[in-house]
């Protein structure tokens, strides 16, 4: 499967979908010794520079994570984001979130801002603006505003990225992968896979047949492409084009979702 790389397009996106959770943390931490007003000005300047100068877009839509996340109910191996309980937020965290909402940022309830961005990106031609590698599972145009890197993720590359994370886990979100498996070893495990089902089967084999663990990681890591989507393993004959049916099965999360307490609600 090809590696992530730049691709050309006759029509680049004209609207940017911004992961505002990242903006809040980066700007607020960098402005600890400054006033709220300076913090606000820096955030606005950063967003405008990304959207209008670096990406030459006409407009943007920013997303913030709000209350509730179905993943807290799904995680069994380890508490989802349980490693963040003692991490201090920057001084201007709440104030900057409120300011970005006044600028039009949408607060996402019941799931993460990442899910809303991935769902919107699936609907059309948009830039995904973030530094979070989780978005590399989503096909389309991406912009890492720290590295100043623009790149395009194909459907096949997105599948490889997603199943790589099922193997490696995600320490940032306290999702446990296979012990001793990093990106290099995961690539060796998946190197001969060409369809989505082959990727899935390779992961199950690596987990010694533990389908529950593979499914748990898949649900936790999958960024939704449709409202209330819950990831399920691909059908046996499914390939990356979805020619043997829909690309992935959909399930509704209403039966497993309850909003956590407010104290859990605004984690990045």
C-alpha positions in Angstrom: 0.0 0.0 0.0 1.4 3.4 -0.9 2.7 5.7 1.8 1.2 9.0 2.7 2.3 11.6 0.1 1.4 14.8 -1.6 -1.0 14.6 -4.5 -2.1 17.1 -7.0 -5.7 18.2 -7.6 -7.3 20.6 -10.1 -9.6 21.9 -7.4 -8.3 22.2 -3.9 -10.8 22.6 -1.0 -12.1 26.1 -0.3 -13.4 25.4 3.2 -11.3 24.3 6.2 -12.5 22.0 9.0 -10.5 23.0 12.1 -9.7 20.8 15.1 -10.2 23.7 17.6 -9.3 21.5 20.6 -5.7 21.5 19.4 -5.8 25.2 18.8 -7.0 25.8 22.4 -4.3 23.7 24.0 -1.4 25.0 21.9 -2.3 28.7 22.1 -3.4 28.6 25.7 -0.2 26.8 26.9 1.9 29.2 24.9 0.1 32.2 26.5 0.3 31.2 30.1 2.2 34.3 31.1 0.0 36.6 28.9 -3.4 38.2 29.3 -6.6 36.7 28.0 -6.8 39.4 25.4 -3.4 38.4 24.0 -4.3 34.7 24.1 -7.5 35.5 22.1 -5.6 37.6 19.6 -3.1 34.8 19.0 -5.7 32.2 18.5 -7.6 34.4 16.0 -4.4 35.3 14.2 -3.4 31.6 13.9 -6.8 30.5 12.6 -6.9 33.3 10.0 -3.3 32.7 8.9 -4.1 29.0 8.4 -7.4 29.5 6.6 -6.8 32.6 4.4 -3.0 32.7 3.9 -1.7 29.1 4.1 -4.7 27.3 2.6 -6.2 30.1 0.5 -9.7 29.1 1.7 -12.9 31.1 1.5 -14.1 30.1 5.0 -13.7 27.7 7.8 -15.7 25.7 10.4 -14.2 25.0 13.8 -15.2 22.2 16.2 -14.7 21.8 20.0 -15.4 18.7 22.0 -18.2 19.1 24.5 -20.0 16.9 27.0 -20.4 13.1 26.6 -18.5 10.5 24.5 -19.7 7.0 23.7 -16.2 5.7 23.9 -16.2 5.9 27.7 -18.9 3.2 27.7 -17.1 1.1 25.1 -13.6 0.9 26.7 -13.2 -2.2 28.8 -9.4 -3.0 28.6 -8.5 0.4 30.1 -10.5 3.6 30.8 -10.7 5.7 27.7 -8.4 8.8 28.3 -7.9 7.5 31.8 -4.3 8.7 31.7 -5.4 12.3 31.5 -7.1 12.8 34.8 -4.1 14.5 36.5 -3.1 16.6 33.5 -3.5 20.3 34.2 -5.2 22.5 31.7 -3.7 25.8 30.7 -4.8 28.9 32.5 -6.8 30.4 29.7 -8.4 27.1 28.6 -12.1 27.8 29.4 -11.9 31.5 28.4 -10.4 30.6 25.0 -13.0 27.9 24.4 -15.7 30.5 25.1 -14.0 33.0 22.8 -13.8 30.6 19.9 -17.5 29.8 20.3 -18.2 33.5 20.0 -16.2 33.3 16.7 -18.6 30.5 15.6 -16.9 27.3 16.8 -19.4 24.4 17.2 -19.4 22.4 20.4 -19.9 18.7 19.7 -21.9 16.7 22.3 -22.0 12.9 22.7 -18.8 12.3 20.7 -15.6 14.1 19.9 -14.9 17.0 17.6 -12.8 14.6 15.6 -16.0 12.6 14.8 -17.8 15.7 13.6 -14.9 16.7 11.4 -14.5 13.2 9.9 -18.3 13.1 9.2 -18.3 16.5 7.5 -15.1 15.7 5.5 -16.8 12.6 4.1 -19.6 14.7 2.7 -17.4 16.8 0.3 -14.1 18.4 -0.5 -12.6 20.0 2.6 -9.3 20.5 4.3 -8.9 18.7 7.6 -6.8 21.0 9.8 -5.1 19.3 12.8 -1.9 17.8 14.0 -3.6 14.7 15.2 -2.5 11.5 13.4 -5.9 9.9 14.1 -7.2 11.9 11.1 -4.9 10.0 8.8 -7.6 7.3 8.6 -9.9 9.8 6.8 -9.6 10.1 3.0 -9.2 13.6 1.7 -7.0 16.7 2.0 -5.1 17.3 5.2 -3.1 20.1 6.6 -0.7 19.9 9.6 -0.4 23.5 10.6 2.6 22.9 12.8 4.7 21.1 10.1 3.1 23.3 7.4 2.4 20.0 5.6 -0.3 19.6 3.0 -1.1 16.0 1.9 -3.9 13.8 0.5 -5.0 10.5 2.1 -6.5 7.9 -0.2 -9.1 5.3 0.8 -6.4 2.6 0.9 -4.0 4.7 2.9 -6.8 5.5 5.4 -7.5 1.9 5.9 -3.9 1.1 6.5 -3.6 3.9 9.0 -6.6 2.7 10.9 -5.6 -0.9 11.2 -2.1 0.1 12.1 -3.5 1.9 15.1 -5.6 -1.1 16.1 -2.3 -2.9 16.4 -0.3 -0.1 18.1 -3.0 1.4 20.2 -2.9 5.1 21.1 -1.1 6.1 24.3 -2.5 9.6 24.2 -6.1 8.3 24.6 -5.1 5.3 26.7 -6.1 2.7 24.1 -4.0 -0.4 24.6 -2.4 -2.1 21.6 -0.2 -5.2 21.3 2.8 -5.1 23.6 6.0 -4.4 21.7 4.2 -3.5 18.5 5.0 0.0 17.1 4.4 1.4 13.6 7.4 -0.5 12.0 6.3 -3.9 13.3 2.6 -3.1 12.5 3.6 -2.3 8.9 5.3 -5.8 8.6 2.1 -7.4 9.9 0.0 -5.6 7.3 2.4 -5.4 4.4 0.8 -8.1 2.3 -2.8 -6.9 2.9 -4.7 -5.4 0.0 -8.4 -5.5 1.1 -9.9 -4.2 4.3 -10.9 -7.7 5.3 -7.3 -8.9 5.0 -6.2 -6.0 7.3 -8.8 -7.1 9.8 -7.9 -10.8 9.6 -4.2 -9.9 10.1 -5.0 -7.9 13.2 -7.1 -10.8 14.6 -4.2 -13.2 14.0 -1.7 -10.8 15.7 -4.1 -10.6 18.7 -4.1 -14.5 18.8 -7.7 -14.6 17.8 -9.0 -12.2 20.3 -11.8 -10.6 18.3 -13.2 -8.7 21.3 -10.0 -6.8 21.7 -9.7 -6.0 18.0 -13.3 -4.8 17.9 -12.9 -2.8 21.1 -9.9 -1.0 19.6 -11.7 -0.5 16.3 -14.7 1.1 17.9 -12.5 3.4 20.1 -10.2 4.5 17.2 -12.7 4.8 14.4 -13.7 8.4 13.5 -17.4 8.4 12.5 -18.3 9.1 8.9 -22.0 9.0 9.5 -24.2 10.1 12.5 -24.3 7.5 15.3 -22.0 5.2 13.5 -20.4 2.3 15.5 -17.6 0.5 13.8 -18.0 -3.2 13.1 -15.6 -5.6 11.4 -15.8 -5.8 7.6 -17.6 -8.6 5.9 -15.5 -11.6 4.7 -15.7 -10.6 1.0 -15.4 -6.9 1.6 -12.6 -5.0 -0.1 -11.5 -1.3 0.2 -13.8 -0.2 -2.6 -16.9 -1.6 -0.9 -17.8 -3.7 -4.0 -19.0 -6.6 -1.8 -21.5 -4.3 0.0 -21.1 -1.2 2.0 -17.6 -0.4 3.0 -18.4 -0.9 6.7 -21.5 -2.0 8.6 -23.2 0.6 10.6 -24.8 0.3 14.0 -26.5 2.8 16.2 -24.8 3.7 19.5 -27.9 4.8 21.3 -28.0 1.5 23.2 -24.5 1.8 24.6 -24.2 5.6 25.1 -24.7 7.5 28.2 -23.2 10.9 28.7 -20.5 10.9 31.4 -20.4 13.3 34.2 -19.5 16.9 33.4 -16.1 16.4 34.9 -15.2 14.2 31.9 -16.8 16.3 29.3 -14.1 18.6 27.9 -11.1 16.4 27.5 -9.3 17.0 24.3 
